[in-house]
Amino acid sequence: MTKARTARRRHDGQPGYRMYVVRVARAERLGPSFVRLTFTGDSLREFGAGGADQRIKLLLPQPGRTIADIPHGEDWYPRWQAMPDDVRPTMRTYTVRAYRPEVAEIDVDFVLHGVDEGHGGPASRWAAAAAPGDIAVLCGPDRPGNGRMWGCEWLPPETARQVVLAGDETALPAVASIVESLPPDARGIVCVEVPTAGDVQWWRAPEGVEIRWSVRQRANRPTPHGSLLETALADALAELCEPARRAASSELDDVDVDTTLLWEVPEQRESVDATGGELYGWLAGEAAVIKRLRRMMVGDYGVPRGSVAFMGYWRQGRCN
């Protein structure tokens, strides 16, 4: 990248995105459904972490091919799209669990969707088998900042006095990072649904933030995905929302999660502040579940739409 181009980006406030060639330094199984891969590489010292729920792209070459297939440069995405199916590298989105620039390391926690049953997606299978020395490519911002330009959605307004977070296992890395970034005086409730009791984690949370875990697999009788999370969020909102707020609902457009991305986040801090809301919500996970949760929070409990970020990370029945 030329100095002039770098200067232009810094002047207009927008990050550039670049490819970071990395290798696996460590692999740690966190529970039955999670593995943490620690990536390293000198280029990561220039990584532009932008917030607690920093998203990145992971690119993996097709079996039998190499990272030489992965395009670089500002036009990498259209070039990636134009590749033949059997050549185009696999690309998936993940959240940075931790970034340590002083040692050029990034931790990424992977959910092992169906790997043990033999039907996981390509990225999950790769993560389950990854070992130190394995090579991959990460795509992320090239300078520090914050907000949506950096792939970050967690930006509660200064009016927020309580926070509510809800997510399934795919949102767990982002939720964990957000919780550990909260100020000591933060207050709120965090609801997380995970597949098994072995997937429950310990996080450094402020004293005023309660973390409530729901486990789907109990005595070999699994609960449908998202049902426990819905119950937990309803309980949390009933505790935090005054009756007058519950009576004031907002209109929501119906979203077909099979054809449309469910992703709505307050664009700017100022627009959220304008709602005057004291409760800020962050919801992420399986799209059909998040659709129900957002209707509950905004429609049934009257939380201002501009005070809620909701993101359909994945759709059940599709490979990850």
C-alpha positions in Angstrom: 0.0 0.0 0.0 1.4 3.4 -0.9 1.8 6.1 1.7 -0.6 8.4 -0.2 -3.3 5.7 0.0 -2.7 5.1 3.6 -2.9 8.8 4.3 -6.2 9.1 2.4 -7.7 6.3 4.4 -6.7 7.9 7.7 -8.1 11.2 6.5 -11.5 9.9 5.5 -11.8 7.8 8.7 -12.3 4.5 6.9 -10.1 1.5 7.4 -8.7 -0.6 4.6 -9.0 -4.4 4.7 -6.1 -6.6 4.1 -5.1 -10.2 4.1 -3.0 -11.5 7.0 -1.2 -14.7 6.4 -1.0 -16.6 9.7 -0.2 -19.9 11.1 -1.7 -21.8 14.0 0.4 -21.4 17.1 -1.8 -23.3 19.5 -5.0 -25.4 19.5 -7.0 -25.7 22.8 -10.3 -27.6 23.2 -12.5 -25.5 25.4 -15.4 -28.0 25.7 -17.3 -30.5 23.7 -18.4 -27.9 21.2 -15.5 -25.4 21.0 -11.9 -25.2 20.0 -9.7 -22.1 20.4 -7.1 -21.6 17.7 -4.3 -19.1 18.4 -3.0 -17.6 15.2 0.3 -15.8 14.9 2.2 -14.0 12.2 4.3 -10.8 12.0 1.7 -9.0 10.0 -0.8 -9.3 12.9 1.1 -6.5 14.6 -0.6 -4.2 12.1 -4.1 -5.6 12.7 -6.7 -2.9 13.3 -8.8 -4.2 16.2 -11.9 -2.1 16.3 -14.1 -3.3 19.2 -15.1 -6.0 21.5 -17.1 -8.0 18.9 -14.5 -7.6 16.1 -15.4 -9.7 13.1 -12.9 -11.1 10.6 -13.0 -13.4 7.6 -11.2 -16.7 7.6 -10.1 -18.0 4.2 -9.0 -21.6 3.6 -7.8 -23.1 0.4 -9.7 -26.0 -1.1 -8.4 -29.5 -0.4 -5.2 -30.1 -2.3 -4.7 -26.5 -3.0 -2.7 -23.7 -1.3 -3.1 -20.2 0.0 -1.7 -19.0 -3.3 -5.3 -19.2 -4.5 -6.4 -16.5 -2.0 -6.6 -13.1 -3.7 -5.0 -10.0 -2.2 -5.4 -6.3 -2.8 -8.3 -3.9 -2.9 -10.2 -6.0 -5.5 -9.8 -9.3 -3.7 -13.6 -9.8 -3.2 -14.7 -9.7 -6.9 -11.8 -11.8 -7.8 -12.7 -14.3 -5.1 -16.3 -14.4 -6.4 -15.2 -15.0 -10.0 -13.2 -18.1 -9.1 -14.5 -21.6 -10.2 -16.2 -23.5 -7.4 -13.5 -26.1 -7.1 -10.8 -23.4 -6.7 -12.5 -20.6 -4.7 -11.2 -20.7 -1.1 -13.7 -21.3 1.6 -14.6 -18.1 3.5 -16.3 -17.8 6.8 -16.9 -15.1 9.4 -15.6 -15.3 13.0 -15.1 -13.1 16.0 -11.8 -12.2 17.5 -11.8 -13.5 21.0 -8.6 -11.8 22.0 -5.9 -9.8 20.3 -2.3 -9.4 21.7 -0.4 -7.1 19.3 2.7 -7.2 21.5 3.2 -10.9 20.5 1.3 -10.8 17.2 -1.4 -13.2 18.3 -5.1 -13.5 17.7 -7.4 -16.1 19.4 -10.5 -17.3 17.5 -13.0 -19.7 19.2 -14.7 -22.1 16.7 -18.0 -23.9 17.2 -17.6 -27.4 16.0 -21.0 -27.7 14.2 -21.8 -31.4 13.7 -18.1 -32.4 13.4 -18.3 -35.3 15.8 -21.3 -36.6 13.9 -19.4 -36.4 10.6 -21.5 -33.6 8.9 -19.8 -30.4 9.9 -19.0 -27.6 7.4 -15.6 -27.1 5.9 -14.4 -24.4 8.3 -15.6 -26.4 11.4 -13.9 -29.6 10.1 -10.7 -27.6 9.5 -10.7 -26.0 12.9 -11.3 -29.4 14.6 -8.3 -30.9 12.9 -6.0 -27.8 13.0 -2.5 -28.2 14.5 0.4 -25.9 15.2 2.0 -24.9 11.9 -1.1 -25.0 9.8 -1.5 -22.0 7.5 -4.6 -19.8 6.9 -5.4 -16.3 5.9 -7.4 -13.8 7.9 -9.0 -10.7 6.4 -9.5 -7.7 8.7 -9.1 -4.0 9.1 -5.6 -2.5 8.7 -5.7 0.1 11.4 -7.4 0.7 14.8 -10.8 2.3 15.1 -14.3 1.4 16.2 -17.8 0.9 14.9 -19.3 -0.8 11.9 -16.6 0.2 9.4 -14.3 -2.1 11.4 -16.8 -5.0 11.6 -18.0 -4.2 15.2 -21.6 -3.8 16.3 -21.2 -3.3 20.1 -21.5 0.4 20.7 -24.0 1.1 23.5 -25.1 4.7 23.9 -24.1 6.8 26.9 -27.8 6.8 27.9 -27.7 3.1 28.6 -28.0 2.2 32.2 -28.6 -1.5 31.7 -27.4 -4.0 29.0 -29.0 -7.2 27.8 -27.1 -9.6 25.7 -28.5 -12.9 24.3 -26.9 -15.4 22.0 -26.4 -19.1 21.2 -23.0 -20.8 20.9 -22.1 -19.1 17.7 -22.4 -15.7 19.5 -20.5 -16.9 22.6 -17.0 -15.6 21.6 -18.4 -12.2 20.9 -20.5 -12.2 24.0 -17.5 -13.2 26.1 -15.4 -10.5 24.6 -18.1 -7.9 25.2 -18.7 -9.0 28.8 -15.0 -8.8 29.6 -14.8 -5.3 28.1 -17.6 -3.8 30.2 -16.7 -1.1 32.7 -16.7 -2.1 36.4 -20.0 -0.2 37.1 -21.9 -1.9 34.2 -25.2 -3.6 35.0 -27.3 -6.0 33.1 -28.2 -9.6 32.2 -26.4 -11.9 29.8 -28.3 -15.0 28.4 -26.3 -17.7 26.6 -27.5 -21.0 25.2 -25.0 -23.8 24.6 -25.2 -27.4 23.5 -23.8 -29.1 26.7 -22.9 -28.4 30.3 -19.3 -28.9 29.3 -19.5 -25.8 27.1 -20.2 -23.4 30.0 -17.3 -21.0 30.4 -16.1 -18.6 33.1 -15.6 -14.9 32.2 -14.4 -11.9 34.0 -17.7 -10.0 34.4 -18.5 -6.8 36.4 -20.3 -7.5 39.7 -23.5 -6.0 38.4 -23.7 -8.2 35.3 -25.4 -11.5 35.7 -24.6 -14.3 33.3 -27.3 -16.9 32.8 -26.5 -20.2 31.0 -29.0 -22.5 29.3 -27.9 -26.0 28.3 -29.9 -27.8 25.6 -28.6 -31.3 26.2 -30.0 -32.6 29.5 -30.0 -36.4 30.2 -29.9 -37.2 26.5 -33.0 -35.2 25.9 -32.0 -32.2 23.8 -34.2 -29.1 23.8 -34.9 -27.4 20.4 -32.3 -24.8 19.4 -33.2 -21.4 20.8 -36.2 -22.3 23.0 -34.3 -22.0 26.3 -32.7 -18.7 25.1 -36.2 -17.3 24.4 -37.4 -18.2 27.9 -34.2 -16.7 29.5 -34.5 -13.5 27.6 -38.2 -13.1 28.4 -37.4 -13.6 32.1 -34.6 -11.0 31.9 -36.8 -8.4 30.1 -39.6 -9.0 32.6 -37.1 -8.1 35.4 -35.6 -5.0 33.7 -38.5 -3.4 31.8 -41.1 -1.3 33.5 -44.8 -2.1 32.6 -45.1 1.3 30.9 -42.3 0.4 28.6 -43.8 -3.0 27.8 -47.0 -1.3 26.7 -45.2 0.9 24.1 -44.3 -1.4 21.2 -42.6 -0.6 17.9 -43.6 -1.8 14.4 -41.3 -4.3 12.9 -41.1 -5.4 9.3 -41.3 -9.1 8.7 -38.1 -10.7 7.5 -37.8 -13.9 5.5 -34.7 -15.3 7.1 -34.3 -17.9 4.4 -33.8 -15.3 1.7 -32.9 -12.1 3.6 -30.1 -11.3 6.0 -31.4 -10.5 9.4 -29.0 -7.8 10.6 -30.0 -4.4 12.0 -27.7 -2.3 14.1 -28.0 1.3 15.2 -25.9 3.2 12.7 -24.4 5.8 15.0 -24.2 6.5 18.7 -26.1 9.8 18.1 -29.1 8.0 16.6 -29.3 5.6 19.6 -29.0 8.5 22.0 -32.0 10.1 20.4 -34.3 7.3 21.5 -33.6 8.2 25.2 -33.5 4.5 26.0 -31.8 3.3 29.2 -31.7 -0.3 28.1 -29.4 -1.5 25.3 -29.8 -4.9 23.8 -27.4 -7.0 21.7 -28.8 -10.2 20.1 -27.0 -12.7 17.9 -27.2 -16.3 16.8 -29.4 -18.5 14.6 -31.4 -16.2 12.3 -34.9 -17.7 13.0 -34.3 -17.5 16.7 -33.0 -14.0 16.6 -36.0 -12.9 14.6 -38.3 -14.1 17.4 -36.0 -12.5 20.1 -36.1 -9.1 18.4 -39.9 -9.2 18.1 -40.1 -10.1 21.8 -37.7 -7.3 22.8 -39.0 -4.5 20.5 -42.6 -5.6 20.0 -43.6 -7.3 23.2 -41.4 -5.4 25.7 -41.3 -2.0 24.0 -37.6 -1.5 23.9 -36.9 1.2 21.3 -35.8 -0.3 18.0 -32.8 2.1 17.9 -31.6 0.6 21.2 -31.2 -3.0 19.9 -28.6 -4.6 17.7 -29.7 -7.9 16.3 -27.7 -10.2 14.0 -28.6 -13.5 12.4 -25.1 -15.1 12.4 -26.2 -18.4 10.7 -29.3 -20.3 9.4 -30.0 -23.8 10.7 -29.5 -26.5 8.1 -26.8 -24.6 6.3 -23.1 -25.5 6.5 -20.6 -23.4 8.4 
